[in-house]
Amino acid sequence: MAPATLARDSRASRWLTAAQGLLVALLMAAPLAFAGQKPGISAPQEADIRQLLQLTGVTTTVGQQMGRMAEQLSPLVERSLPPGQRRHEIAQAFTTKFRARASSEALTQLMVPIYAKYLTDEDVKSLIRFYSTPAGRRLIKVMPQMMKEAGEAGQEWGTKVATDVIEEMAKEYPELGQKP
């Protein structure tokens, strides 16, 4: 086989391997999502869970995350394709098809049984009542910023702790203080 054909086949093989890996990950995640499904989630209970997901912005957030994932996958798919005029077109087609199948509704369908597994219908109704109050709406509004700041603070703190531990260990293990 000619070197150019081998290279093209290798790229196609890498793309196929990446696509298969993604498919395997999705297939492995699906049973986990349904593993705790209560048989016979009632229509009112499902409606309540969907209302809670909508009210708390989970549905919107999941949709946004899937959009970001599609955008991140697109250049990976494009780079893994064999060179050619339609390389970009194929990657864009993948992104479009991925977005269509990985919709927020599809993920909501996966989330309903998980919520039903851990929350009673009364829990869900209580949460709906809370998130419908001014305090609940305020929490929903500020939660993304709070989580962002908490993550940054945690990362800064973790870095400081790691630095302090390494400095302390350098006294006990002199080789840690040596430059390679």
C-alpha positions as CSV (number, residue, x, y, z in Angstrom):
1,M,0.0,0.0,0.0
2,A,1.3,3.5,-0.9
3,P,2.5,5.8,2.0
4,A,-0.2,8.4,1.1
5,T,-2.9,5.7,1.3
6,L,-1.5,4.4,4.6
7,A,-1.5,8.0,6.0
8,R,-5.1,8.6,4.8
9,D,-6.3,5.2,6.1
10,S,-4.5,6.0,9.4
11,R,-6.3,9.3,9.8
12,A,-9.6,7.7,8.8
13,S,-8.9,5.0,11.4
14,R,-8.2,7.6,14.1
15,W,-11.4,9.4,13.3
16,L,-13.3,6.1,13.4
17,T,-11.6,5.2,16.7
18,A,-12.5,8.6,18.2
19,A,-16.1,8.3,17.0
20,Q,-16.3,4.7,18.3
21,G,-14.9,5.9,21.7
22,L,-17.5,8.6,21.9
23,L,-20.3,6.1,21.0
24,V,-19.0,3.6,23.6
25,A,-18.9,6.3,26.3
26,L,-22.5,7.4,25.4
27,L,-23.7,3.8,25.4
28,M,-22.0,3.1,28.7
29,A,-23.6,6.2,30.3
30,A,-27.1,5.4,29.1
31,P,-27.6,2.2,31.3
32,L,-26.2,4.2,34.3
33,A,-28.8,6.8,33.7
34,F,-31.6,4.2,33.6
35,A,-30.2,1.9,36.3
36,G,-32.1,3.6,39.1
37,Q,-35.2,4.3,37.2
38,K,-38.3,3.7,39.2
39,P,-40.6,1.5,37.2
40,G,-43.7,3.5,36.5
41,I,-42.8,7.1,37.1
42,S,-46.3,8.6,37.0
43,A,-47.1,11.3,34.5
44,P,-47.7,13.9,37.2
45,Q,-44.3,13.1,38.9
46,E,-42.5,13.3,35.5
47,A,-44.2,16.7,34.9
48,D,-43.2,17.9,38.3
49,I,-39.6,16.9,37.7
50,R,-39.6,18.5,34.3
51,Q,-41.0,21.7,35.9
52,L,-38.2,21.6,38.5
53,L,-35.5,21.1,35.8
54,Q,-37.0,24.0,33.8
55,L,-37.4,26.3,36.8
56,T,-33.9,25.8,38.0
57,G,-32.4,26.3,34.6
58,V,-31.0,22.8,34.4
59,T,-32.6,22.2,31.0
60,T,-31.1,25.4,29.5
61,T,-27.7,24.7,31.1
62,V,-27.6,21.2,29.7
63,G,-28.5,22.5,26.2
64,Q,-25.7,25.0,26.4
65,Q,-23.2,22.4,27.6
66,M,-24.1,20.2,24.7
67,G,-23.6,23.1,22.3
68,R,-20.2,23.7,23.7
69,M,-19.4,20.0,23.5
70,A,-20.4,20.0,19.8
71,E,-18.2,23.0,19.2
72,Q,-15.2,21.4,21.0
73,L,-15.7,18.1,19.1
74,S,-15.9,19.8,15.6
75,P,-12.2,20.7,15.3
76,L,-11.2,17.3,16.7
77,V,-13.3,15.5,14.1
78,E,-11.9,17.8,11.4
79,R,-8.3,17.1,12.4
80,S,-8.9,13.4,12.4
81,L,-10.3,13.3,8.9
82,P,-8.2,12.5,5.9
83,P,-7.2,15.6,4.0
84,G,-9.6,16.7,1.3
85,Q,-11.8,19.4,0.0
86,R,-14.8,18.3,2.1
87,R,-13.0,17.9,5.4
88,H,-14.5,21.0,6.9
89,E,-17.9,20.2,5.4
90,I,-17.9,16.7,7.0
91,A,-16.9,18.1,10.4
92,Q,-19.7,20.7,10.2
93,A,-22.2,17.9,9.3
94,F,-21.0,15.9,12.3
95,T,-21.6,19.0,14.5
96,T,-25.0,19.5,13.1
97,K,-26.0,15.9,13.5
98,F,-24.5,15.7,17.0
99,R,-26.5,18.8,18.1
100,A,-29.7,17.3,16.7
101,R,-29.3,14.0,18.6
102,A,-27.8,15.4,21.8
103,S,-30.7,17.7,22.5
104,S,-31.6,19.1,25.9
105,E,-34.8,17.1,25.6
106,A,-32.9,13.8,25.1
107,L,-30.8,14.6,28.2
108,T,-33.9,15.7,30.2
109,Q,-35.4,12.2,29.4
110,L,-32.3,10.7,30.9
111,M,-32.4,13.0,34.0
112,V,-36.1,12.4,34.9
113,P,-35.5,8.9,36.2
114,I,-32.4,10.0,38.1
115,Y,-34.3,12.8,39.9
116,A,-37.2,10.3,40.6
117,K,-34.7,7.8,42.1
118,Y,-33.4,10.3,44.7
119,L,-36.3,12.7,45.2
120,T,-39.9,11.8,46.2
121,D,-42.7,13.6,44.5
122,E,-43.2,15.7,47.6
123,D,-39.5,16.6,47.6
124,V,-39.8,17.8,44.0
125,K,-43.0,19.8,44.8
126,S,-41.2,21.4,47.8
127,L,-38.3,22.4,45.7
128,I,-40.6,23.8,43.1
129,R,-42.3,25.9,45.8
130,F,-38.9,27.1,47.1
131,Y,-37.5,27.9,43.7
132,S,-40.7,29.8,42.9
133,T,-40.1,32.2,45.9
134,P,-38.0,35.4,45.6
135,A,-35.2,33.7,47.6
136,G,-35.2,30.6,45.3
137,R,-35.2,32.7,42.1
138,R,-32.3,34.8,43.6
139,L,-30.4,31.6,44.3
140,I,-31.0,30.3,40.7
141,K,-29.8,33.7,39.4
142,V,-26.6,33.9,41.5
143,M,-25.7,30.2,41.7
144,P,-23.6,30.1,38.4
145,Q,-21.5,33.1,39.6
146,M,-21.2,31.6,43.1
147,M,-20.1,28.2,41.8
148,K,-17.6,29.9,39.5
149,E,-16.1,32.0,42.3
150,A,-16.2,29.0,44.7
151,G,-14.3,26.9,42.0
152,E,-11.7,29.7,41.6
153,A,-11.3,30.0,45.3
154,G,-10.9,26.3,45.7
155,Q,-8.4,26.1,42.9
156,E,-6.4,28.9,44.5
157,W,-6.6,27.4,47.9
158,G,-5.6,23.9,46.5
159,T,-2.6,25.4,44.7
160,K,-1.4,27.1,47.9
161,V,-1.9,23.9,50.0
162,A,0.1,22.0,47.4
163,T,2.9,24.6,47.3
164,D,3.1,24.6,51.1
165,V,3.2,20.8,51.2
166,I,6.0,20.7,48.6
167,E,8.0,23.4,50.4
168,E,7.6,21.5,53.7
169,M,8.5,18.2,52.0
170,A,11.6,19.8,50.4
171,K,13.1,20.1,53.9
172,E,12.5,16.4,54.4
173,Y,13.4,15.3,50.9
174,P,16.2,17.6,49.7
175,E,16.0,16.2,46.1
176,L,12.7,18.0,45.7
177,G,14.5,21.3,45.9
178,Q,16.9,20.4,43.1
179,K,16.4,21.6,39.6
180,P,16.5,19.0,36.8
